[in-house]
Amino acid sequence: MTNDPLQSLIEETCRHPPQTVERQRGLTQLYRLIVQSGKLWREYTPYYEEVWQQTWLYFCLNLCEATTAKDKYDRDRSHVITWLNFYLKQRLKDSAIKAQHQKNRTVSASQPADDDDTLMFLDTFAAPLDIPPILQATRDWVETDPDGELQGTHIRGRKDITCQVLIRRRLPPETAWEDLSAELDLPVSTLSSFYQRKCMPQLRKFGESEGYL
């Protein structure tokens, strides 16, 4: 592994403290190298992109320090891509189970498969006592909504249901889609579809601008 460019870059990246420009630059370079390697697990499911974003956050938070996981990445146990793919596959399996449960609960047999509990890049992470900087930065962005796009993007006919409202409620500890559906008096399919089409791109844009994706 000593000649592995990925491992060398990991060692260099982890020498720098979290949230420094050097750490963010290293994580961005690692992201590009991992994607370019062609070894990242890929499957064509409606929730793959959201799960990958979640997996990338896991990577950023637990590569150098164990922030949301029990242990940080250990080069002696596995190659970094093997480690990342294992987590990615587990989250895809979780999403498939959620999707099946959602289909079993729905009254209509014609509900599309992508109306499941769609995961975003911060979903399913229980907030630790010390909130990860990435999560806090995302919360601050949602609350301040500096360009007004989150408040200005809403479900047709429901100006009270904006991307700001939904993203805020889906940040850890997230509110289940079923609970939001009952509270807002709209089907899960309507809420999750709007979230995926309109809110996810804004989250992705923010993540990219901050160097998280």
TORFIZA-376231 format. One record per residue (C-alpha): residue number from 1; residue in three letters; chain; x, y, z. Coordinates in Angstrom, 1 decimal, always signed. Example, Ala and Ser with C-alpha at 12.3 -4.5 7.8 and 13.67 -1.06 7.14 Angstrom:
TORFIZA-376231
<rec><seq>1</seq><type>ALA</type><mol>A</mol><X>+12.3</X><Y>-4.5</Y><Z>+7.8</Z></rec>
<rec><seq>2</seq><type>SER</type><mol>A</mol><X>+13.7</X><Y>-1.1</Y><Z>+7.1</Z></rec>
***
This chain:
TORFIZA-376231
<rec><seq>1</seq><type>MET</type><mol>A</mol><X>+0.0</X><Y>+0.0</Y><Z>+0.0</Z></rec>
<rec><seq>2</seq><type>THR</type><mol>A</mol><X>+3.0</X><Y>+2.3</Y><Z>+0.4</Z></rec>
<rec><seq>3</seq><type>ASN</type><mol>A</mol><X>+2.9</X><Y>+2.9</Y><Z>-3.4</Z></rec>
<rec><seq>4</seq><type>ASP</type><mol>A</mol><X>-0.8</X><Y>+3.5</Y><Z>-3.4</Z></rec>
<rec><seq>5</seq><type>PRO</type><mol>A</mol><X>-1.4</X><Y>+7.2</Y><Z>-4.4</Z></rec>
<rec><seq>6</seq><type>LEU</type><mol>A</mol><X>-4.7</X><Y>+7.1</Y><Z>-2.5</Z></rec>
<rec><seq>7</seq><type>GLN</type><mol>A</mol><X>-3.1</X><Y>+6.0</Y><Z>+0.7</Z></rec>
<rec><seq>8</seq><type>SER</type><mol>A</mol><X>-0.3</X><Y>+8.6</Y><Z>+0.4</Z></rec>
<rec><seq>9</seq><type>LEU</type><mol>A</mol><X>-2.9</X><Y>+11.3</Y><Z>-0.1</Z></rec>
<rec><seq>10</seq><type>ILE</type><mol>A</mol><X>-4.9</X><Y>+10.0</Y><Z>+2.9</Z></rec>
<rec><seq>11</seq><type>GLU</type><mol>A</mol><X>-1.9</X><Y>+10.3</Y><Z>+5.1</Z></rec>
<rec><seq>12</seq><type>GLU</type><mol>A</mol><X>-1.1</X><Y>+13.8</Y><Z>+3.8</Z></rec>
<rec><seq>13</seq><type>THR</type><mol>A</mol><X>-4.8</X><Y>+14.9</Y><Z>+4.2</Z></rec>
<rec><seq>14</seq><type>CYS</type><mol>A</mol><X>-5.1</X><Y>+13.6</Y><Z>+7.7</Z></rec>
<rec><seq>15</seq><type>ARG</type><mol>A</mol><X>-2.0</X><Y>+15.5</Y><Z>+8.9</Z></rec>
<rec><seq>16</seq><type>HIS</type><mol>A</mol><X>-4.1</X><Y>+18.7</Y><Z>+8.7</Z></rec>
<rec><seq>17</seq><type>PRO</type><mol>A</mol><X>-6.8</X><Y>+19.6</Y><Z>+11.2</Z></rec>
<rec><seq>18</seq><type>PRO</type><mol>A</mol><X>-10.5</X><Y>+19.3</Y><Z>+10.3</Z></rec>
<rec><seq>19</seq><type>GLN</type><mol>A</mol><X>-12.1</X><Y>+22.3</Y><Z>+8.5</Z></rec>
<rec><seq>20</seq><type>THR</type><mol>A</mol><X>-8.7</X><Y>+23.6</Y><Z>+7.3</Z></rec>
<rec><seq>21</seq><type>VAL</type><mol>A</mol><X>-8.2</X><Y>+24.5</Y><Z>+3.6</Z></rec>
<rec><seq>22</seq><type>GLU</type><mol>A</mol><X>-5.6</X><Y>+21.8</Y><Z>+3.4</Z></rec>
<rec><seq>23</seq><type>ARG</type><mol>A</mol><X>-7.9</X><Y>+19.1</Y><Z>+4.8</Z></rec>
<rec><seq>24</seq><type>GLN</type><mol>A</mol><X>-10.8</X><Y>+20.2</Y><Z>+2.4</Z></rec>
<rec><seq>25</seq><type>ARG</type><mol>A</mol><X>-8.4</X><Y>+20.2</Y><Z>-0.5</Z></rec>
<rec><seq>26</seq><type>GLY</type><mol>A</mol><X>-7.2</X><Y>+16.7</Y><Z>+0.3</Z></rec>
<rec><seq>27</seq><type>LEU</type><mol>A</mol><X>-10.7</X><Y>+15.4</Y><Z>+0.6</Z></rec>
<rec><seq>28</seq><type>THR</type><mol>A</mol><X>-11.7</X><Y>+16.9</Y><Z>-2.7</Z></rec>
<rec><seq>29</seq><type>GLN</type><mol>A</mol><X>-8.7</X><Y>+15.3</Y><Z>-4.4</Z></rec>
<rec><seq>30</seq><type>LEU</type><mol>A</mol><X>-9.5</X><Y>+11.9</Y><Z>-2.8</Z></rec>
<rec><seq>31</seq><type>TYR</type><mol>A</mol><X>-13.1</X><Y>+12.2</Y><Z>-4.1</Z></rec>
<rec><seq>32</seq><type>ARG</type><mol>A</mol><X>-11.9</X><Y>+12.7</Y><Z>-7.6</Z></rec>
<rec><seq>33</seq><type>LEU</type><mol>A</mol><X>-9.3</X><Y>+9.9</Y><Z>-7.5</Z></rec>
<rec><seq>34</seq><type>ILE</type><mol>A</mol><X>-11.9</X><Y>+7.4</Y><Z>-6.1</Z></rec>
<rec><seq>35</seq><type>VAL</type><mol>A</mol><X>-14.5</X><Y>+8.3</Y><Z>-8.7</Z></rec>
<rec><seq>36</seq><type>GLN</type><mol>A</mol><X>-11.9</X><Y>+8.2</Y><Z>-11.5</Z></rec>
<rec><seq>37</seq><type>SER</type><mol>A</mol><X>-10.6</X><Y>+4.7</Y><Z>-10.3</Z></rec>
<rec><seq>38</seq><type>GLY</type><mol>A</mol><X>-13.8</X><Y>+3.2</Y><Z>-11.6</Z></rec>
<rec><seq>39</seq><type>LYS</type><mol>A</mol><X>-13.8</X><Y>+0.8</Y><Z>-8.5</Z></rec>
<rec><seq>40</seq><type>LEU</type><mol>A</mol><X>-16.6</X><Y>+2.5</Y><Z>-6.7</Z></rec>
<rec><seq>41</seq><type>TRP</type><mol>A</mol><X>-19.7</X><Y>+0.4</Y><Z>-6.4</Z></rec>
<rec><seq>42</seq><type>ARG</type><mol>A</mol><X>-22.4</X><Y>+1.5</Y><Z>-8.8</Z></rec>
<rec><seq>43</seq><type>GLU</type><mol>A</mol><X>-26.0</X><Y>+0.4</Y><Z>-9.3</Z></rec>
<rec><seq>44</seq><type>TYR</type><mol>A</mol><X>-29.0</X><Y>+1.9</Y><Z>-11.0</Z></rec>
<rec><seq>45</seq><type>THR</type><mol>A</mol><X>-31.5</X><Y>+2.5</Y><Z>-8.3</Z></rec>
<rec><seq>46</seq><type>PRO</type><mol>A</mol><X>-33.6</X><Y>+5.7</Y><Z>-7.7</Z></rec>
<rec><seq>47</seq><type>TYR</type><mol>A</mol><X>-31.8</X><Y>+6.4</Y><Z>-4.4</Z></rec>
<rec><seq>48</seq><type>TYR</type><mol>A</mol><X>-28.2</X><Y>+5.7</Y><Z>-5.4</Z></rec>
<rec><seq>49</seq><type>GLU</type><mol>A</mol><X>-27.2</X><Y>+9.4</Y><Z>-5.6</Z></rec>
<rec><seq>50</seq><type>GLU</type><mol>A</mol><X>-28.6</X><Y>+10.2</Y><Z>-2.2</Z></rec>
<rec><seq>51</seq><type>VAL</type><mol>A</mol><X>-26.9</X><Y>+7.2</Y><Z>-0.6</Z></rec>
<rec><seq>52</seq><type>TRP</type><mol>A</mol><X>-23.6</X><Y>+8.1</Y><Z>-2.3</Z></rec>
<rec><seq>53</seq><type>GLN</type><mol>A</mol><X>-23.8</X><Y>+11.6</Y><Z>-0.8</Z></rec>
<rec><seq>54</seq><type>GLN</type><mol>A</mol><X>-24.5</X><Y>+10.1</Y><Z>+2.6</Z></rec>
<rec><seq>55</seq><type>THR</type><mol>A</mol><X>-21.6</X><Y>+7.7</Y><Z>+2.1</Z></rec>
<rec><seq>56</seq><type>TRP</type><mol>A</mol><X>-19.3</X><Y>+10.6</Y><Z>+1.1</Z></rec>
<rec><seq>57</seq><type>LEU</type><mol>A</mol><X>-20.2</X><Y>+12.5</Y><Z>+4.3</Z></rec>
<rec><seq>58</seq><type>TYR</type><mol>A</mol><X>-19.4</X><Y>+9.3</Y><Z>+6.3</Z></rec>
<rec><seq>59</seq><type>PHE</type><mol>A</mol><X>-16.0</X><Y>+9.2</Y><Z>+4.4</Z></rec>
<rec><seq>60</seq><type>CYS</type><mol>A</mol><X>-15.2</X><Y>+12.8</Y><Z>+5.3</Z></rec>
<rec><seq>61</seq><type>LEU</type><mol>A</mol><X>-16.2</X><Y>+12.5</Y><Z>+9.0</Z></rec>
<rec><seq>62</seq><type>ASN</type><mol>A</mol><X>-14.5</X><Y>+9.1</Y><Z>+9.7</Z></rec>
<rec><seq>63</seq><type>LEU</type><mol>A</mol><X>-11.5</X><Y>+9.0</Y><Z>+7.4</Z></rec>
<rec><seq>64</seq><type>CYS</type><mol>A</mol><X>-9.1</X><Y>+10.7</Y><Z>+9.8</Z></rec>
<rec><seq>65</seq><type>GLU</type><mol>A</mol><X>-11.1</X><Y>+10.8</Y><Z>+13.0</Z></rec>
<rec><seq>66</seq><type>ALA</type><mol>A</mol><X>-14.0</X><Y>+8.6</Y><Z>+14.2</Z></rec>
<rec><seq>67</seq><type>THR</type><mol>A</mol><X>-16.7</X><Y>+11.3</Y><Z>+14.3</Z></rec>
<rec><seq>68</seq><type>THR</type><mol>A</mol><X>-19.9</X><Y>+9.3</Y><Z>+13.6</Z></rec>
<rec><seq>69</seq><type>ALA</type><mol>A</mol><X>-18.5</X><Y>+5.8</Y><Z>+13.5</Z></rec>
<rec><seq>70</seq><type>LYS</type><mol>A</mol><X>-17.1</X><Y>+3.6</Y><Z>+16.2</Z></rec>
<rec><seq>71</seq><type>ASP</type><mol>A</mol><X>-13.7</X><Y>+3.6</Y><Z>+14.6</Z></rec>
<rec><seq>72</seq><type>LYS</type><mol>A</mol><X>-12.0</X><Y>+5.7</Y><Z>+12.0</Z></rec>
<rec><seq>73</seq><type>TYR</type><mol>A</mol><X>-10.6</X><Y>+4.2</Y><Z>+8.7</Z></rec>
<rec><seq>74</seq><type>ASP</type><mol>A</mol><X>-7.9</X><Y>+1.6</Y><Z>+9.3</Z></rec>
<rec><seq>75</seq><type>ARG</type><mol>A</mol><X>-5.5</X><Y>+1.0</Y><Z>+6.4</Z></rec>
<rec><seq>76</seq><type>ASP</type><mol>A</mol><X>-4.4</X><Y>-2.3</Y><Z>+8.0</Z></rec>
<rec><seq>77</seq><type>ARG</type><mol>A</mol><X>-7.9</X><Y>-3.7</Y><Z>+7.8</Z></rec>
<rec><seq>78</seq><type>SER</type><mol>A</mol><X>-8.9</X><Y>-2.8</Y><Z>+4.3</Z></rec>
<rec><seq>79</seq><type>HIS</type><mol>A</mol><X>-8.1</X><Y>-0.6</Y><Z>+1.3</Z></rec>
<rec><seq>80</seq><type>VAL</type><mol>A</mol><X>-10.0</X><Y>+2.7</Y><Z>+1.4</Z></rec>
<rec><seq>81</seq><type>ILE</type><mol>A</mol><X>-12.2</X><Y>+1.9</Y><Z>-1.6</Z></rec>
<rec><seq>82</seq><type>THR</type><mol>A</mol><X>-13.1</X><Y>-1.5</Y><Z>+0.0</Z></rec>
<rec><seq>83</seq><type>TRP</type><mol>A</mol><X>-14.0</X><Y>+0.3</Y><Z>+3.2</Z></rec>
<rec><seq>84</seq><type>LEU</type><mol>A</mol><X>-16.1</X><Y>+2.9</Y><Z>+1.3</Z></rec>
<rec><seq>85</seq><type>ASN</type><mol>A</mol><X>-17.8</X><Y>+0.3</Y><Z>-0.8</Z></rec>
<rec><seq>86</seq><type>PHE</type><mol>A</mol><X>-18.8</X><Y>-1.8</Y><Z>+2.2</Z></rec>
<rec><seq>87</seq><type>TYR</type><mol>A</mol><X>-20.5</X><Y>+1.2</Y><Z>+3.8</Z></rec>
<rec><seq>88</seq><type>LEU</type><mol>A</mol><X>-22.1</X><Y>+2.2</Y><Z>+0.5</Z></rec>
<rec><seq>89</seq><type>LYS</type><mol>A</mol><X>-23.6</X><Y>-1.3</Y><Z>-0.1</Z></rec>
<rec><seq>90</seq><type>GLN</type><mol>A</mol><X>-25.0</X><Y>-1.4</Y><Z>+3.5</Z></rec>
<rec><seq>91</seq><type>ARG</type><mol>A</mol><X>-26.7</X><Y>+1.9</Y><Z>+3.0</Z></rec>
<rec><seq>92</seq><type>LEU</type><mol>A</mol><X>-28.1</X><Y>+0.8</Y><Z>-0.3</Z></rec>
<rec><seq>93</seq><type>LYS</type><mol>A</mol><X>-29.5</X><Y>-2.3</Y><Z>+1.3</Z></rec>
<rec><seq>94</seq><type>ASP</type><mol>A</mol><X>-31.1</X><Y>-0.2</Y><Z>+4.0</Z></rec>
<rec><seq>95</seq><type>SER</type><mol>A</mol><X>-32.7</X><Y>+2.0</Y><Z>+1.4</Z></rec>
<rec><seq>96</seq><type>ALA</type><mol>A</mol><X>-34.0</X><Y>-1.0</Y><Z>-0.5</Z></rec>
<rec><seq>97</seq><type>ILE</type><mol>A</mol><X>-35.6</X><Y>-2.3</Y><Z>+2.7</Z></rec>
<rec><seq>98</seq><type>LYS</type><mol>A</mol><X>-37.1</X><Y>+1.1</Y><Z>+3.4</Z></rec>
<rec><seq>99</seq><type>ALA</type><mol>A</mol><X>-38.5</X><Y>+1.3</Y><Z>-0.1</Z></rec>
<rec><seq>100</seq><type>GLN</type><mol>A</mol><X>-40.1</X><Y>-2.1</Y><Z>+0.2</Z></rec>
<rec><seq>101</seq><type>HIS</type><mol>A</mol><X>-41.6</X><Y>-1.3</Y><Z>+3.5</Z></rec>
<rec><seq>102</seq><type>GLN</type><mol>A</mol><X>-43.0</X><Y>+1.9</Y><Z>+2.1</Z></rec>
<rec><seq>103</seq><type>LYS</type><mol>A</mol><X>-44.6</X><Y>+0.0</Y><Z>-0.8</Z></rec>
<rec><seq>104</seq><type>ASN</type><mol>A</mol><X>-46.1</X><Y>-2.5</Y><Z>+1.6</Z></rec>
<rec><seq>105</seq><type>ARG</type><mol>A</mol><X>-47.6</X><Y>+0.3</Y><Z>+3.7</Z></rec>
<rec><seq>106</seq><type>THR</type><mol>A</mol><X>-49.1</X><Y>+2.3</Y><Z>+0.8</Z></rec>
<rec><seq>107</seq><type>VAL</type><mol>A</mol><X>-52.8</X><Y>+1.9</Y><Z>-0.1</Z></rec>
<rec><seq>108</seq><type>SER</type><mol>A</mol><X>-52.2</X><Y>+2.3</Y><Z>-3.8</Z></rec>
<rec><seq>109</seq><type>ALA</type><mol>A</mol><X>-50.4</X><Y>-0.5</Y><Z>-5.5</Z></rec>
<rec><seq>110</seq><type>SER</type><mol>A</mol><X>-49.3</X><Y>+1.9</Y><Z>-8.3</Z></rec>
<rec><seq>111</seq><type>GLN</type><mol>A</mol><X>-47.1</X><Y>+4.1</Y><Z>-6.1</Z></rec>
<rec><seq>112</seq><type>PRO</type><mol>A</mol><X>-43.7</X><Y>+4.4</Y><Z>-7.8</Z></rec>
<rec><seq>113</seq><type>ALA</type><mol>A</mol><X>-40.6</X><Y>+2.8</Y><Z>-6.3</Z></rec>
<rec><seq>114</seq><type>ASP</type><mol>A</mol><X>-38.8</X><Y>+6.1</Y><Z>-5.9</Z></rec>
<rec><seq>115</seq><type>ASP</type><mol>A</mol><X>-41.4</X><Y>+7.4</Y><Z>-3.5</Z></rec>
<rec><seq>116</seq><type>ASP</type><mol>A</mol><X>-39.5</X><Y>+5.7</Y><Z>-0.7</Z></rec>
<rec><seq>117</seq><type>ASP</type><mol>A</mol><X>-37.9</X><Y>+7.5</Y><Z>+2.2</Z></rec>
<rec><seq>118</seq><type>THR</type><mol>A</mol><X>-35.3</X><Y>+9.2</Y><Z>+0.0</Z></rec>
<rec><seq>119</seq><type>LEU</type><mol>A</mol><X>-32.0</X><Y>+9.7</Y><Z>+1.7</Z></rec>
<rec><seq>120</seq><type>MET</type><mol>A</mol><X>-30.0</X><Y>+12.9</Y><Z>+1.4</Z></rec>
<rec><seq>121</seq><type>PHE</type><mol>A</mol><X>-26.3</X><Y>+13.3</Y><Z>+2.1</Z></rec>
<rec><seq>122</seq><type>LEU</type><mol>A</mol><X>-26.9</X><Y>+14.0</Y><Z>+5.8</Z></rec>
<rec><seq>123</seq><type>ASP</type><mol>A</mol><X>-29.6</X><Y>+11.5</Y><Z>+6.5</Z></rec>
<rec><seq>124</seq><type>THR</type><mol>A</mol><X>-29.5</X><Y>+8.8</Y><Z>+9.1</Z></rec>
<rec><seq>125</seq><type>PHE</type><mol>A</mol><X>-26.6</X><Y>+10.3</Y><Z>+11.1</Z></rec>
<rec><seq>126</seq><type>ALA</type><mol>A</mol><X>-27.5</X><Y>+10.7</Y><Z>+14.7</Z></rec>
<rec><seq>127</seq><type>ALA</type><mol>A</mol><X>-26.1</X><Y>+14.0</Y><Z>+15.9</Z></rec>
<rec><seq>128</seq><type>PRO</type><mol>A</mol><X>-23.3</X><Y>+13.3</Y><Z>+18.4</Z></rec>
<rec><seq>129</seq><type>LEU</type><mol>A</mol><X>-22.8</X><Y>+15.5</Y><Z>+21.5</Z></rec>
<rec><seq>130</seq><type>ASP</type><mol>A</mol><X>-20.3</X><Y>+17.5</Y><Z>+19.6</Z></rec>
<rec><seq>131</seq><type>ILE</type><mol>A</mol><X>-22.0</X><Y>+18.4</Y><Z>+16.3</Z></rec>
<rec><seq>132</seq><type>PRO</type><mol>A</mol><X>-19.8</X><Y>+17.7</Y><Z>+13.3</Z></rec>
<rec><seq>133</seq><type>PRO</type><mol>A</mol><X>-18.7</X><Y>+20.9</Y><Z>+11.7</Z></rec>
<rec><seq>134</seq><type>ILE</type><mol>A</mol><X>-20.2</X><Y>+19.8</Y><Z>+8.4</Z></rec>
<rec><seq>135</seq><type>LEU</type><mol>A</mol><X>-23.6</X><Y>+19.3</Y><Z>+10.0</Z></rec>
<rec><seq>136</seq><type>GLN</type><mol>A</mol><X>-23.5</X><Y>+22.6</Y><Z>+11.8</Z></rec>
<rec><seq>137</seq><type>ALA</type><mol>A</mol><X>-22.4</X><Y>+24.4</Y><Z>+8.7</Z></rec>
<rec><seq>138</seq><type>THR</type><mol>A</mol><X>-25.4</X><Y>+22.9</Y><Z>+6.8</Z></rec>
<rec><seq>139</seq><type>ARG</type><mol>A</mol><X>-27.8</X><Y>+23.9</Y><Z>+9.6</Z></rec>
<rec><seq>140</seq><type>ASP</type><mol>A</mol><X>-26.5</X><Y>+27.4</Y><Z>+9.6</Z></rec>
<rec><seq>141</seq><type>TRP</type><mol>A</mol><X>-26.9</X><Y>+27.6</Y><Z>+5.8</Z></rec>
<rec><seq>142</seq><type>VAL</type><mol>A</mol><X>-30.5</X><Y>+26.3</Y><Z>+6.0</Z></rec>
<rec><seq>143</seq><type>GLU</type><mol>A</mol><X>-31.5</X><Y>+28.7</Y><Z>+8.7</Z></rec>
<rec><seq>144</seq><type>THR</type><mol>A</mol><X>-29.9</X><Y>+31.8</Y><Z>+7.2</Z></rec>
<rec><seq>145</seq><type>ASP</type><mol>A</mol><X>-30.8</X><Y>+30.9</Y><Z>+3.6</Z></rec>
<rec><seq>146</seq><type>PRO</type><mol>A</mol><X>-28.4</X><Y>+33.6</Y><Z>+2.3</Z></rec>
<rec><seq>147</seq><type>ASP</type><mol>A</mol><X>-29.7</X><Y>+33.8</Y><Z>-1.3</Z></rec>
<rec><seq>148</seq><type>GLY</type><mol>A</mol><X>-33.4</X><Y>+33.2</Y><Z>-0.4</Z></rec>
<rec><seq>149</seq><type>GLU</type><mol>A</mol><X>-33.7</X><Y>+30.1</Y><Z>-2.7</Z></rec>
<rec><seq>150</seq><type>LEU</type><mol>A</mol><X>-34.7</X><Y>+27.7</Y><Z>+0.0</Z></rec>
<rec><seq>151</seq><type>GLN</type><mol>A</mol><X>-37.6</X><Y>+29.9</Y><Z>+1.2</Z></rec>
<rec><seq>152</seq><type>GLY</type><mol>A</mol><X>-38.5</X><Y>+30.7</Y><Z>-2.4</Z></rec>
<rec><seq>153</seq><type>THR</type><mol>A</mol><X>-38.9</X><Y>+27.1</Y><Z>-3.5</Z></rec>
<rec><seq>154</seq><type>HIS</type><mol>A</mol><X>-42.2</X><Y>+25.6</Y><Z>-2.4</Z></rec>
<rec><seq>155</seq><type>ILE</type><mol>A</mol><X>-44.7</X><Y>+22.9</Y><Z>-3.4</Z></rec>
<rec><seq>156</seq><type>ARG</type><mol>A</mol><X>-47.3</X><Y>+24.3</Y><Z>-5.8</Z></rec>
<rec><seq>157</seq><type>GLY</type><mol>A</mol><X>-50.3</X><Y>+25.6</Y><Z>-3.9</Z></rec>
<rec><seq>158</seq><type>ARG</type><mol>A</mol><X>-48.5</X><Y>+25.2</Y><Z>-0.6</Z></rec>
<rec><seq>159</seq><type>LYS</type><mol>A</mol><X>-46.3</X><Y>+28.2</Y><Z>+0.0</Z></rec>
<rec><seq>160</seq><type>ASP</type><mol>A</mol><X>-45.8</X><Y>+27.0</Y><Z>+3.6</Z></rec>
<rec><seq>161</seq><type>ILE</type><mol>A</mol><X>-44.0</X><Y>+23.9</Y><Z>+2.5</Z></rec>
<rec><seq>162</seq><type>THR</type><mol>A</mol><X>-40.6</X><Y>+25.2</Y><Z>+1.3</Z></rec>
<rec><seq>163</seq><type>CYS</type><mol>A</mol><X>-37.2</X><Y>+23.5</Y><Z>+0.8</Z></rec>
<rec><seq>164</seq><type>GLN</type><mol>A</mol><X>-36.1</X><Y>+25.4</Y><Z>+3.9</Z></rec>
<rec><seq>165</seq><type>VAL</type><mol>A</mol><X>-38.8</X><Y>+23.7</Y><Z>+6.0</Z></rec>
<rec><seq>166</seq><type>LEU</type><mol>A</mol><X>-38.2</X><Y>+20.2</Y><Z>+4.6</Z></rec>
<rec><seq>167</seq><type>ILE</type><mol>A</mol><X>-34.4</X><Y>+20.3</Y><Z>+4.7</Z></rec>
<rec><seq>168</seq><type>ARG</type><mol>A</mol><X>-34.6</X><Y>+21.6</Y><Z>+8.3</Z></rec>
<rec><seq>169</seq><type>ARG</type><mol>A</mol><X>-36.9</X><Y>+18.8</Y><Z>+9.3</Z></rec>
<rec><seq>170</seq><type>ARG</type><mol>A</mol><X>-34.8</X><Y>+16.1</Y><Z>+7.5</Z></rec>
<rec><seq>171</seq><type>LEU</type><mol>A</mol><X>-31.5</X><Y>+17.1</Y><Z>+9.2</Z></rec>
<rec><seq>172</seq><type>PRO</type><mol>A</mol><X>-30.4</X><Y>+14.7</Y><Z>+12.0</Z></rec>
<rec><seq>173</seq><type>PRO</type><mol>A</mol><X>-32.3</X><Y>+13.7</Y><Z>+14.0</Z></rec>
<rec><seq>174</seq><type>GLU</type><mol>A</mol><X>-34.6</X><Y>+13.6</Y><Z>+11.0</Z></rec>
<rec><seq>175</seq><type>THR</type><mol>A</mol><X>-38.4</X><Y>+13.6</Y><Z>+11.0</Z></rec>
<rec><seq>176</seq><type>ALA</type><mol>A</mol><X>-39.8</X><Y>+10.5</Y><Z>+9.2</Z></rec>
<rec><seq>177</seq><type>TRP</type><mol>A</mol><X>-41.6</X><Y>+11.2</Y><Z>+5.9</Z></rec>
<rec><seq>178</seq><type>GLU</type><mol>A</mol><X>-44.7</X><Y>+9.5</Y><Z>+7.4</Z></rec>
<rec><seq>179</seq><type>ASP</type><mol>A</mol><X>-44.8</X><Y>+11.9</Y><Z>+10.3</Z></rec>
<rec><seq>180</seq><type>LEU</type><mol>A</mol><X>-44.3</X><Y>+14.9</Y><Z>+7.9</Z></rec>
<rec><seq>181</seq><type>SER</type><mol>A</mol><X>-47.1</X><Y>+13.6</Y><Z>+5.7</Z></rec>
<rec><seq>182</seq><type>ALA</type><mol>A</mol><X>-49.5</X><Y>+13.5</Y><Z>+8.6</Z></rec>
<rec><seq>183</seq><type>GLU</type><mol>A</mol><X>-48.4</X><Y>+16.9</Y><Z>+9.9</Z></rec>
<rec><seq>184</seq><type>LEU</type><mol>A</mol><X>-48.5</X><Y>+18.7</Y><Z>+6.6</Z></rec>
<rec><seq>185</seq><type>ASP</type><mol>A</mol><X>-51.5</X><Y>+16.8</Y><Z>+5.2</Z></rec>
<rec><seq>186</seq><type>LEU</type><mol>A</mol><X>-49.7</X><Y>+15.8</Y><Z>+2.0</Z></rec>
<rec><seq>187</seq><type>PRO</type><mol>A</mol><X>-48.8</X><Y>+12.3</Y><Z>+0.7</Z></rec>
<rec><seq>188</seq><type>VAL</type><mol>A</mol><X>-45.3</X><Y>+10.9</Y><Z>+1.3</Z></rec>
<rec><seq>189</seq><type>SER</type><mol>A</mol><X>-44.9</X><Y>+10.6</Y><Z>-2.5</Z></rec>
<rec><seq>190</seq><type>THR</type><mol>A</mol><X>-45.6</X><Y>+14.3</Y><Z>-3.0</Z></rec>
<rec><seq>191</seq><type>LEU</type><mol>A</mol><X>-43.2</X><Y>+15.4</Y><Z>-0.3</Z></rec>
<rec><seq>192</seq><type>SER</type><mol>A</mol><X>-40.4</X><Y>+13.1</Y><Z>-1.2</Z></rec>
<rec><seq>193</seq><type>SER</type><mol>A</mol><X>-40.7</X><Y>+13.7</Y><Z>-4.9</Z></rec>
<rec><seq>194</seq><type>PHE</type><mol>A</mol><X>-40.5</X><Y>+17.5</Y><Z>-4.3</Z></rec>
<rec><seq>195</seq><type>TYR</type><mol>A</mol><X>-37.6</X><Y>+17.0</Y><Z>-2.0</Z></rec>
<rec><seq>196</seq><type>GLN</type><mol>A</mol><X>-35.6</X><Y>+15.0</Y><Z>-4.5</Z></rec>
<rec><seq>197</seq><type>ARG</type><mol>A</mol><X>-36.4</X><Y>+17.2</Y><Z>-7.5</Z></rec>
<rec><seq>198</seq><type>LYS</type><mol>A</mol><X>-36.1</X><Y>+20.7</Y><Z>-5.9</Z></rec>
<rec><seq>199</seq><type>CYS</type><mol>A</mol><X>-34.3</X><Y>+20.5</Y><Z>-2.6</Z></rec>
<rec><seq>200</seq><type>MET</type><mol>A</mol><X>-31.6</X><Y>+17.9</Y><Z>-3.3</Z></rec>
<rec><seq>201</seq><type>PRO</type><mol>A</mol><X>-30.0</X><Y>+20.0</Y><Z>-6.1</Z></rec>
<rec><seq>202</seq><type>GLN</type><mol>A</mol><X>-29.7</X><Y>+22.9</Y><Z>-3.7</Z></rec>
<rec><seq>203</seq><type>LEU</type><mol>A</mol><X>-28.2</X><Y>+20.7</Y><Z>-1.0</Z></rec>
<rec><seq>204</seq><type>ARG</type><mol>A</mol><X>-25.8</X><Y>+19.3</Y><Z>-3.6</Z></rec>
<rec><seq>205</seq><type>LYS</type><mol>A</mol><X>-24.8</X><Y>+22.8</Y><Z>-4.7</Z></rec>
<rec><seq>206</seq><type>PHE</type><mol>A</mol><X>-24.1</X><Y>+23.8</Y><Z>-1.1</Z></rec>
<rec><seq>207</seq><type>GLY</type><mol>A</mol><X>-22.0</X><Y>+20.7</Y><Z>-0.5</Z></rec>
<rec><seq>208</seq><type>GLU</type><mol>A</mol><X>-20.0</X><Y>+21.3</Y><Z>-3.6</Z></rec>
<rec><seq>209</seq><type>SER</type><mol>A</mol><X>-19.4</X><Y>+25.0</Y><Z>-2.8</Z></rec>
<rec><seq>210</seq><type>GLU</type><mol>A</mol><X>-18.1</X><Y>+24.0</Y><Z>+0.7</Z></rec>
<rec><seq>211</seq><type>GLY</type><mol>A</mol><X>-15.9</X><Y>+21.3</Y><Z>-0.7</Z></rec>
<rec><seq>212</seq><type>TYR</type><mol>A</mol><X>-17.9</X><Y>+18.5</Y><Z>+1.0</Z></rec>
<rec><seq>213</seq><type>LEU</type><mol>A</mol><X>-18.8</X><Y>+16.8</Y><Z>-2.4</Z></rec>
***
